[in-house]
């Protein structure tokens, strides 16, 4: 399934994980829906399989490897999407929302005089 742990860490988590992070960030930053991150993760998973194959001699047509790589990249992209969405909601609508952690926001409590 995984050709080798260092290759998985370097290619999938490092290089392609960075691509997935930037993809999730860009999609969220332009107010597009989460499902687009998941669609791009399918393409990033294929690119990851090709890089592992071309650079390190790993299996190109490994369904388990593709599934694992795509799942990891989709999780990274979705996390970036959510963190960016939380930041954008609070920056764009500061009178309505306030941050709650890295991934969340809540309605701002209005105190009436």
C-alpha positions as CSV (number, residue, x, y, z in Angstrom):
1,X,0.0,0.0,0.0
2,X,2.7,2.5,1.0
3,X,5.9,2.1,-1.0
4,X,7.9,3.4,1.9
5,X,7.3,5.6,4.9
6,X,9.9,8.2,4.0
7,X,8.5,8.5,0.5
8,X,4.9,8.8,1.9
9,X,6.0,11.5,4.3
10,X,8.1,13.4,1.7
11,X,5.8,13.2,-1.3
12,X,2.3,12.7,0.1
13,X,2.5,14.7,3.3
14,X,5.2,17.2,2.4
15,X,4.9,18.1,-1.3
16,X,1.3,17.0,-2.2
17,X,0.0,17.9,1.2
18,X,1.2,21.5,0.6
19,X,-0.6,21.4,-2.7
20,X,-3.8,20.2,-1.0
21,X,-3.4,22.9,1.7
22,X,-3.1,25.6,-0.9
23,X,-6.0,24.1,-2.9
24,X,-8.3,24.1,0.2
25,X,-7.2,27.6,1.1
26,X,-7.8,29.0,-2.4
27,X,-11.2,27.4,-2.8
28,X,-12.4,28.7,0.5
29,X,-10.9,32.1,-0.1
30,X,-13.1,32.5,-3.2
31,X,-16.2,31.3,-1.3
32,X,-16.5,28.1,-3.2
33,X,-18.1,24.9,-1.6
34,X,-16.2,22.1,0.2
35,X,-17.1,19.5,-2.4
36,X,-14.7,21.2,-4.8
37,X,-11.8,20.5,-2.5
38,X,-12.8,16.8,-2.5
39,X,-13.0,16.8,-6.3
40,X,-9.5,18.3,-6.6
41,X,-8.2,15.8,-4.0
42,X,-9.0,13.0,-6.5
43,X,-6.7,14.7,-9.0
44,X,-4.0,15.4,-6.4
45,X,-4.2,11.7,-5.4
46,X,-3.5,10.7,-9.0
47,X,-0.6,13.2,-9.3
48,X,0.8,11.8,-6.0
49,X,0.6,8.2,-7.4
50,X,2.4,9.3,-10.5
51,X,5.2,11.1,-8.6
52,X,5.8,8.1,-6.3
53,X,5.9,5.9,-9.4
54,X,8.1,8.1,-11.6
55,X,10.6,9.2,-8.9
56,X,10.8,6.3,-6.5
57,X,9.6,3.2,-8.5
58,X,6.5,2.8,-6.5
59,X,3.4,1.1,-7.9
60,X,1.4,3.3,-10.2
61,X,-1.9,1.4,-10.3
62,X,-2.3,0.7,-6.6
63,X,-5.9,1.2,-5.7
64,X,-5.1,1.1,-1.9
65,X,-2.2,3.5,-2.3
66,X,-4.4,5.9,-4.4
67,X,-7.2,5.6,-1.8
68,X,-4.9,6.3,1.2
69,X,-3.1,9.2,-0.6
70,X,-6.4,10.8,-1.7
71,X,-7.9,10.4,1.7
72,X,-4.9,12.1,3.4
73,X,-4.9,14.9,0.8
74,X,-8.7,15.4,1.1
75,X,-8.3,15.7,4.9
76,X,-5.5,18.3,4.5
77,X,-7.5,20.3,1.9
78,X,-10.7,20.2,4.0
79,X,-8.9,21.4,7.1
80,X,-7.4,24.3,5.2
81,X,-10.8,25.0,3.6
82,X,-12.5,25.2,7.1
83,X,-9.7,27.2,8.7
84,X,-9.8,29.7,5.9
85,X,-13.6,29.9,6.0
86,X,-13.6,30.6,9.7
87,X,-11.0,33.4,9.2
88,X,-12.9,34.9,6.3
89,X,-16.3,34.9,8.1
90,X,-14.8,36.8,11.0
91,X,-12.8,39.2,8.9
92,X,-15.6,39.9,6.4
93,X,-18.4,40.1,9.0
94,X,-16.7,41.3,12.2
95,X,-20.0,42.8,13.6
96,X,-21.7,39.4,13.2
97,X,-19.1,36.7,14.1
98,X,-16.1,36.1,16.3
99,X,-13.5,33.3,16.1
100,X,-13.8,30.2,18.2
101,X,-10.6,28.2,17.8
102,X,-8.9,27.4,14.5
103,X,-11.9,26.0,12.6
104,X,-14.9,27.7,14.1
105,X,-16.8,30.9,14.6
106,X,-19.9,31.9,16.4
107,X,-22.4,34.7,16.4
108,X,-21.2,37.7,18.2
109,X,-23.2,38.5,21.4
110,X,-24.8,41.9,21.1
111,X,-25.1,43.8,24.4
112,X,-27.9,46.3,24.4
113,X,-27.6,49.4,26.5
